[in-house]
Amino acid sequence: MMSRRNFLGTSGLALVGASVVSGRAAAAGIPEAPVMKEAVMQPPLHPTSGPDYQPVVTLNGWTLPWRMNGEWKEFHLVAEPVVREFAPGMKAHLWGYNGQSPGPTIEAVEGDKVRIFVTNKLPEHTTIHWHGQILPSGMDGVGGLTQPHIKPGKTFVYEFQLKKSGTFMYHPHADEMVQMAMGMMGYFVVHPRDPSFMRVDRDFVFLLAAYDIEPGSYVPKVAEMTNFNMWTFNSRVFPGIDPLVVRKNDRVRVRVGNLTMTNHPIHMHGYDFAVTCTDGGWVPESARWPEVTVDIPVGAMRAYEFDAVYEGDWALHCHKSHHTMNAMGHNVRTFIGVNKKDVARKITKLAPDYMPMGSAGMADMGEMEMPLPENTLPMMSGFAQFGAVEMGGMFTVLKVRDGLARDDYKDPGWFKHPEGTVAYEYKGSVAEASRPAGQATTSKDAVEMKVVKPGSSKGGHGGQH
Ligand SMILES: [Cu+2]
């Protein structure tokens, strides 16, 4: 009957020990609020009563256990400061729910009566808005407009019946700019009452969130509007994001919600797919069209589906190339085609370890391990079976494998490509293409970079813009 036991009951399938869940003493009449300490994907939480459904899995996250109290399904969220690891090597001091940011995913069934206790352990007031839910106006969670704010130390109760199935989100509607920049958000998935409606075999959820955290610091700059340096899936960055592990021939759904301040074109390799659900509801079959990239507008959710018929390691990422980078400055100069030999000779006299970089592009940064300031991540990192992946931020891998067990989400390692199916080097001779006389094409014609005295009018390439 207690939520904790439901949760531990799945531990046979657990990817990590149940010890990461620590219960709290339940106050009289209030269900306990389980807490997650680690950013590791927990196994799907199958229903133990009510209609059957295929539970979702939350990338680097978990589902909030509940208890039944009469005809009410009761949950307990605690808004509080949390520490979230973005990837090994970097931790952020955020605000979230029940020990993590994003908060735990809430799952329930169409028609359920839900009672959600919200305890505020933040230093300022908060509320929770249930994005996309059809509910009484007074349960909509807009501080000042539909309810008094929840003061620090207080607990409020939200009660409503779930009118429709679909994919919804939750987040504060109080000091919103600060509280969402600090990571307060979560998913609210409502499963159809008819278990066969829109049934899939694997159902992944994650939220897009962006942070601006200066290298060497821990707290996001909450006033930042555009210039973020950490682009995350569920407040994790590559290579810290879970892969989406899928059994060959499974029907798969991926639900992506955007609570950042810009749109994200989410692109998945290897498949075409169709958007089957938005935060407004299910998309009728006659209104779907094929896509390989789905743009997720700000404050919206898109769920897409496909049959996992093609085995392999398939990249899944935001197509804005700056969003697949970790901490970087955007005023880095372009040195492509610049010959730094003269400049390097002079600098190494003063700093023997100096490495000139960027003359041929920036790929060398993905392979080199340079010392970093405390608590930040390299701009691009991550290695796979063929070398450096040169990615960061909003990037992960869909891994489709034959013969997995039903609820097996363990990382299967890198794909073993069938012989003769990997791009290979041509070993024959390559003839020079003929070009018109006098057309400069190669690096021997590159611009020479010169060291000039400060203040010299011939600033050239070293000058300020
Ligand atoms: Cu993006």
Residues whose N, C-alpha, C, O or C-beta is under 5 A from the ligand:
A	BS01	CU	N263 H264 P265 C318 K320 H323
